[in-house]
Amino acid sequence: MFVDTAKVFISAGKGGDGAVSLRHELYIPKGGPDGGDGGKGGDVIFEAVSGLNTLIDFRYKPELKAQPGERGSKRDRHGADGKSITVKVPVGTIVRRDGNVIADLTKNGQKVVIAKGGDGGFGNAHFKSSVRQTPRMAEKGEDGEVFEAEVELKLLADVGLIGFPNAGKSTFLSVVSNARPEIADYAFTTLTPNLGVADIDDGSMLIADIPGLIEGASEGKGLGDAFLRHVERTAVLLHMIDAYSDDVADAYRIIRSELSNYSLDLTDRPEIIALTKIDGLDADIIQMQVDALKAVAGDTPVFAISSNAHQGLTEVLRALRVKVNESRAVVELIESDDEDEEVETISLGKAKLAESWAVERIEDEAGIYFVVTGEKIERFARRTDFGNYEAENRLRDIMKRIGISHELRRRGAEGNSIIEIAGGRFTFLEQ
């Protein structure tokens, strides 16, 4: 069963909590803190695999969950890291989070961490100092990333077969490749894209048979635009038109219009036209149809072929291979230029953005409180064991060092004012 869209709930592992422990050994009355760190939570990783061409596994397993890290323990023992999970997906898989693309797996073997596991919390052994000999606090492990992902597959093929239903696309694919699509003498035989590898001379091409399009397909008519997405990533289009069509020129124009309505980029895609099913037709009729297509297609090459009779197949495959090689070379050149080009931007660096913060004073029916936001300070807050006075004092020290406390006082915060960071609440000064 072919599935090219899915939603999946992704949950990376939570980091393990740090341990609070003091050494108690014979003849060592003041052994000091020895609480170990918590283990890191497992990641959720996607790996692109060329042998897959469907997202059906997500239908049967709509939740992916990595293991949490284990808690630290006494004697400075580090908690075990949670086990990451690696999910194999087809090459051409796109992953979105809240509508934004977070991964685009375009190469076989490519791996992307889709959701990061939380870091483990420090045990109390980390907090020993000259003024704090027996710290009785430890950090909580960070939560792993949790969200619903939208997964979409856009087939990556060298050649995409397009055309009206029953134009001969499936027959062509079955003859020139190892694919075995369903073939019959009626429209919409192909309901899902099929892939096949065609060998030509000393090379090969991956060909995708896209289900037949009709007028209005870009607006969802017929099989709709659900399969047009698979045309987007093909290097070259082979536009197949039935030689028995009443008006081959009009058939060509309709499909080109649908491609244009769906995406202007598709109108610039390299294209070759194949007039199909020519076996049994007189040479003058075939030439008339070829001339009609050339009149509307301009410089686009037109080939007359018969898949059943194996006429013209070698020639069209060779022409396709030349176009594919040219297209891939252009793409590689563009990608190379993009990597080399340095674009000057006026913005904070990632490190500066992480350290930036803001304070907001809020007044409501319950009174006045202050909300502090910022990537770095929120991360410290999430690892704070609220309710433990030593842990809260450490967070206060951090706020003082990076200037937040000064800003809170400027905004009117007093000793018993409530401060909220990352959902945790505590008083401005120790009470």
C-alpha positions in Angstrom: 0.0 0.0 0.0 1.4 3.4 -1.0 1.2 6.1 1.6 2.9 9.5 1.0 1.7 11.6 4.0 1.4 10.8 7.7 1.4 12.3 11.1 3.4 10.9 13.9 3.8 11.8 17.6 7.5 12.0 18.4 8.9 11.9 21.9 12.6 12.1 22.7 13.8 10.7 26.0 13.9 12.8 29.2 17.3 13.3 30.8 17.9 11.5 34.1 17.9 13.5 37.3 21.2 14.1 39.1 21.6 12.4 42.5 22.0 13.9 45.9 24.4 11.7 47.9 27.0 12.2 50.7 29.8 9.7 51.2 29.5 7.8 54.5 32.5 5.6 54.9 34.3 4.3 57.9 37.0 6.6 59.1 35.8 9.3 56.6 33.3 11.4 58.6 33.1 14.1 56.1 33.3 12.3 52.8 31.6 15.1 50.8 29.1 14.9 48.0 29.2 12.0 45.6 25.9 12.2 43.7 26.3 11.2 40.0 24.9 12.9 36.9 21.8 11.7 35.2 22.0 10.0 31.8 21.1 11.8 28.5 17.7 11.0 27.0 17.6 9.1 23.8 17.1 10.9 20.4 14.7 10.1 17.6 16.6 9.7 14.4 15.3 9.3 10.8 17.5 7.5 8.2 16.8 7.7 4.5 16.9 4.3 2.8 16.7 3.9 -1.0 14.8 0.6 -0.8 11.6 2.1 0.6 9.0 4.1 -1.2 6.1 4.4 1.2 5.3 5.9 4.6 2.8 3.1 5.5 4.8 2.1 8.6 3.7 5.4 10.3 0.1 4.3 9.9 0.7 1.3 12.1 3.1 3.0 14.5 1.9 6.6 14.9 4.1 7.2 18.0 7.9 7.1 18.2 9.3 7.2 21.7 13.0 7.1 22.7 14.1 5.9 26.2 14.7 8.3 29.0 18.1 8.6 30.7 18.6 6.9 34.1 19.0 8.7 37.3 22.5 9.2 38.7 23.5 7.4 41.8 25.9 7.6 44.7 29.7 7.1 44.4 29.6 9.5 41.4 27.9 6.9 39.2 26.6 8.4 36.0 23.1 7.3 35.0 22.9 5.3 31.8 22.0 7.2 28.6 18.6 6.4 27.2 18.6 4.4 24.0 17.9 6.4 20.8 15.7 5.0 18.1 16.4 5.1 14.4 13.5 5.0 12.0 14.1 4.1 8.3 12.2 6.3 5.8 12.2 6.6 2.0 14.7 8.9 0.3 12.7 12.1 -0.4 11.0 12.3 3.0 10.3 15.7 4.4 9.6 16.3 8.1 7.7 19.3 9.3 7.1 20.7 12.8 4.4 23.3 13.2 4.5 23.7 9.5 8.2 24.4 9.3 10.6 21.9 7.5 13.0 20.5 10.1 14.5 17.7 7.9 14.7 16.9 4.2 16.2 13.5 3.6 17.4 13.5 0.0 20.3 11.0 0.1 20.6 7.3 0.8 22.0 6.7 4.2 21.4 10.3 5.4 20.6 10.5 9.1 18.9 13.4 10.8 18.1 13.8 14.5 14.4 14.7 14.4 14.0 15.1 18.2 16.8 15.6 20.7 16.8 13.9 24.0 17.1 16.0 27.2 20.5 16.3 28.9 20.9 14.6 32.3 21.0 16.8 35.4 24.1 17.3 37.4 24.5 15.4 40.7 25.4 17.3 43.9 29.1 16.4 43.4 29.2 19.2 40.8 28.2 21.8 43.3 30.9 21.4 45.9 32.8 24.6 46.5 34.9 26.3 49.2 31.8 27.9 50.7 29.4 24.9 50.0 31.0 21.8 51.3 27.9 19.6 51.5 25.5 20.7 48.8 22.1 19.0 49.1 20.8 19.8 45.7 21.0 18.2 42.2 19.6 19.2 38.8 16.6 17.7 37.2 17.0 16.1 33.8 15.8 18.1 30.9 12.7 17.0 29.0 13.2 15.6 25.6 11.6 17.3 22.6 8.0 16.2 22.2 5.8 17.2 19.2 3.5 16.0 16.4 5.4 15.8 13.1 4.0 15.9 9.6 5.8 13.5 7.3 5.6 13.8 3.6 7.2 11.8 0.8 8.2 13.4 -2.5 9.7 10.7 -4.7 13.2 11.4 -5.9 13.5 10.1 -9.4 15.6 10.9 -12.5 12.6 10.8 -14.8 8.9 11.4 -14.1 6.3 10.0 -16.5 3.4 12.4 -17.0 0.4 12.4 -19.2 -3.3 11.6 -19.4 -4.6 8.4 -18.0 -4.0 5.4 -20.3 -1.3 7.3 -22.2 1.0 4.2 -22.0 3.1 5.3 -19.0 2.8 2.0 -17.1 3.5 -0.1 -20.2 6.6 1.9 -20.9 7.9 1.5 -17.4 7.2 -2.2 -17.4 9.1 -2.7 -20.6 12.2 -0.5 -19.9 12.6 -1.4 -16.2 12.2 -4.0 -13.5 8.9 -2.5 -12.4 5.6 -4.4 -12.7 2.8 -1.9 -12.5 -0.8 -2.8 -13.1 -1.7 -2.4 -16.7 -5.2 -2.5 -18.3 -7.1 -0.8 -21.1 -9.0 1.7 -19.0 -8.3 5.1 -17.3 -6.8 5.4 -13.8 -5.2 1.9 -13.8 -2.3 3.4 -11.9 -3.5 4.7 -8.5 -0.1 5.1 -6.9 3.3 6.1 -8.2 5.5 3.2 -9.3 9.3 3.2 -9.5 11.6 1.3 -11.8 15.2 1.3 -12.8 15.9 1.5 -16.5 19.4 0.4 -17.8 20.7 2.2 -20.9 24.2 1.6 -22.3 26.6 1.8 -19.3 24.3 3.6 -16.9 20.8 3.6 -15.4 18.0 5.9 -14.4 15.3 5.8 -11.8 11.9 6.4 -13.4 8.7 7.2 -11.6 5.3 6.5 -13.2 3.0 9.3 -11.9 -0.7 8.5 -11.9 -2.6 10.0 -14.9 -3.5 13.6 -14.7 -6.6 15.2 -16.0 -7.7 18.8 -16.6 -8.2 20.4 -13.2 -5.8 18.0 -11.4 -3.9 20.9 -9.9 -7.2 21.9 -8.2 -7.8 18.4 -6.9 -10.0 17.0 -9.6 -9.7 13.3 -10.6 -6.8 11.8 -8.6 -6.2 15.4 -7.6 -2.9 17.1 -6.9 -1.9 14.5 -4.3 0.6 12.9 -6.7 1.8 16.1 -8.4 4.2 16.5 -5.5 6.1 13.5 -6.8 6.8 15.4 -10.1 8.5 18.2 -8.2 11.8 16.4 -7.6 12.2 14.6 -10.8 15.2 15.8 -12.9 13.4 15.4 -16.3 9.8 14.9 -17.4 8.8 12.4 -20.1 5.5 13.7 -21.3 3.6 10.8 -22.9 0.8 11.3 -25.3 -1.4 8.7 -26.9 -1.0 8.7 -30.7 -4.7 7.9 -31.0 -5.8 11.1 -29.2 -8.2 13.3 -31.1 -6.0 16.3 -30.6 -2.5 15.6 -29.4 -1.6 19.3 -29.3 -4.5 20.1 -27.0 -3.6 17.1 -24.8 -0.1 18.5 -24.5 -1.3 22.0 -23.6 -3.7 20.8 -20.9 -1.1 18.8 -19.0 1.4 21.7 -19.3 -1.2 24.0 -17.9 -1.8 21.8 -14.9 1.9 21.7 -14.2 2.0 25.5 -14.4 -1.0 25.9 -12.1 0.6 23.6 -9.5 4.1 25.1 -9.6 5.7 27.5 -12.0 9.0 25.7 -11.3 7.7 22.6 -13.2 7.3 24.6 -16.4 11.0 25.1 -16.5 11.8 21.4 -15.9 13.7 19.7 -18.8 11.1 17.7 -20.9 11.0 15.2 -23.6 7.7 14.2 -25.4 6.9 10.6 -26.4 4.1 9.9 -28.9 3.0 6.5 -27.7 1.2 3.4 -29.2 2.4 4.0 -32.8 2.4 0.3 -33.7 -0.3 -0.2 -36.3 -0.4 3.4 -37.5 0.7 4.5 -41.0 3.9 6.5 -41.2 2.2 9.6 -42.6 -0.3 9.6 -39.6 2.5 9.3 -37.1 4.4 12.2 -38.8 1.3 14.3 -38.8 0.9 13.8 -35.0 4.6 14.5 -34.4 4.4 17.7 -36.4 1.3 18.8 -34.4 3.2 18.4 -31.2 6.3 20.2 -32.5 4.1 23.1 -33.4 3.1 23.7 -29.8 6.1 22.3 -28.0 8.8 24.5 -29.6 12.3 23.0 -29.2 11.2 20.2 -27.0 12.3 16.9 -28.5 9.5 14.6 -29.7 10.0 10.8 -30.1 7.5 8.3 -31.6 7.5 5.1 -29.7 5.7 1.8 -29.1 6.4 0.0 -25.8 4.7 -3.2 -26.9 6.6 -3.3 -30.2 9.9 -2.0 -28.6 10.0 0.8 -31.2 12.1 3.9 -30.4 12.7 3.0 -26.8 16.5 3.0 -26.9 16.5 6.4 -28.6 14.2 8.0 -26.0 16.1 6.5 -23.1 19.4 7.8 -24.4 17.9 11.3 -24.8 16.5 11.1 -21.3 19.9 10.1 -19.9 21.6 13.1 -21.6 18.9 15.4 -20.1 19.2 13.8 -16.6 23.0 14.2 -16.6 22.7 17.9 -17.7 20.1 18.6 -15.1 22.0 16.9 -12.2 25.1 18.8 -13.2 23.3 22.2 -13.0 21.8 21.3 -9.6 25.3 20.3 -8.2 26.7 23.6 -9.5 24.0 25.6 -7.9 24.4 23.8 -4.6 28.1 24.3 -4.7 27.7 28.0 -5.3 25.3 28.3 -2.4 27.8 26.6 -0.1 30.6 29.0 -1.1 28.6 32.2 -1.2 28.8 34.2 2.0 25.8 36.4 2.7 26.3 39.1 5.2 23.5 39.3 7.7 22.9 41.8 10.5 21.8 39.6 13.4 22.8 38.2 16.7 24.9 35.0 16.6 23.5 31.8 18.0 25.5 32.1 21.2 24.3 35.7 21.8 20.7 34.7 21.0 20.9 31.9 23.5 22.2 34.3 26.2 19.6 37.0 25.5 16.7 37.4 27.9 13.7 39.6 28.7 11.7 40.5 31.7 7.9 41.2 31.7 6.0 42.7 34.6 2.4 41.3 34.7 -0.5 42.5 36.8 -3.6 40.4 37.2 -6.3 39.7 39.8 -3.9 37.7 41.9 -1.4 40.5 42.0 2.0 41.4 40.4 4.5 38.9 39.2 7.4 38.9 36.8 8.1 36.5 33.9 11.6 36.0 32.7 12.2 34.5 29.2 15.3 33.6 27.3 16.8 30.3 26.0 19.7 30.0 28.4 18.0 31.1 31.6 14.9 28.9 30.8 17.2 25.9 30.4 18.6 26.5 33.8 15.1 26.8 35.2 13.9 23.6 33.7 16.8 21.8 35.4 16.0 23.4 38.8 14.4 21.4 41.5 11.9 24.1 42.7 11.1 23.7 46.3 14.7 22.9 47.2 16.1 26.1 48.7 19.7 25.4 47.5 18.6 24.7 44.0 16.5 27.9 43.9 19.4 29.9 45.4 21.7 28.6 42.6 19.1 29.9 40.0 19.1 33.3 41.9 22.9 33.4 41.6 22.8 32.8 37.9 20.2 35.5 37.5 22.4 37.9 39.4 25.5 37.1 37.3 23.8 37.7 34.0 22.0 40.9 35.0 18.5 39.7 35.3 18.2 40.5 39.1 19.2 44.1 38.4 16.5 44.4 35.7 13.9 42.9 38.1 14.7 45.5 40.8 14.5 48.2 38.2 11.0 46.9 37.3 10.0 47.1 40.9 10.6 43.5 42.1 11.0 43.1 45.9 12.1 40.3 48.1 8.8 38.4 48.1 7.9 39.1 44.5 7.1 36.1 42.5 9.4 35.2 39.6 8.3 32.8 36.8 10.8 31.1 34.5 9.8 28.2 32.2 6.7 27.5 34.3 8.6 27.3 37.6 7.8 29.9 40.3 9.9 31.1 43.2 10.4 34.3 45.2 12.9 37.0 44.1 14.9 36.6 47.3 15.1 33.6 49.7 12.3 33.8 52.2 
